[in-house]
Amino acid sequence: MDVTERMQAALDEYRAECDSIGNFFTEHIIPAEGQKLQTSALYAEYTAQTKASGNRPMSVQQFVGEVKKRYSVGRDYKLGTVIYGAKLLTL
């Protein structure tokens, strides 16, 4: 069965709506050349927002795994695990 462009667009839209962690990243991470965003700070924001909405946050290991799928991540000897070229947008 061939997937039409319209069907694929609808499927992509549905996937984006269901990607709550991706939506969180989009809303809270902004590009910032030369900056490093601590994943611990991002996780703290995520857990606070998730709990405030009455949901259970994913574990820190799962969270960092999702971060690594989408961003350039490394270790900083002072800051711990960081996302390169990003900063936290606090709402």
N, C-alpha and C positions, 0 to 999 in steps of 0.2 A: 504494500500500500504506500503510495507516494504522499508525502506531507506537503500540502500547499503552503505558500508563503504566509497566507492569512492564518492557517492553523499553527504554523511555527511561531508566528508573532504572538498569538494568543497563549501558546505554551510558554514562551519566554517571559511574557508578562506575568503569568501565573507563578512561575518559578521565582521571579523577582519578588513578588508579593509575599511568598512563603519563606523567603530567605531573611528571617528576622535578624540574624547575626550580621548578614551583609548590609541590611538596612541600618543597623546600629553603626557599623563601620563607616558607611557613607555619611551618616549624620554627625559623627564625632571625630573623624580623622580628616585633617586637611593637609595637603601637600605643603611642605616647608623645607626648602632646600637647605641642607647643612644642619638640620635639626634632628634630634633623636627623641622619640616618644617612648617612655617606659611602658612596657606592656602591663606592669603592675598598676600604674595609674589608670590605664585604659580599662583594665579588668575591674578596678574599684568603681569606676563610673558605670560600667556595664552592670555589675551586681546591684548597685544602688538603684539604677533605673529599672532593672528587671524585677527586683523585689517590690519596688514602689508600685509597679503595675500588677502585682499579685501573682507573678510567675516565679518559677524556680530557675536560677541561673545555672548554666553549665559549669562543670568543674574548671579550675584554672588550666589543667592539662588540655582539656578539650578546647578551651578558649584560645590558648596559645597555638594549638594545632590549626585552628581556623585562621588565626592571624598569619601563620607561616604559609598557608595556602595562597594568601592574597597579597602579602607585602614582603619586602626585603627585611629580614630579621637577623639580628646578630647579638653578640654579648658585648657589653661595655663593662670594663672592670670596676667602674664606680656605680653605674646605673643599673646593672643587671641586663636582662633581656630587653632589647629596644627595637623599634621600627625605625629604619633609616629614612630620612627625608619626609618626616611627618610631625605634626603636633596635634594636641588634643583641642578640639573645639568644645568648650563647655557651654552648655545652654543655660 
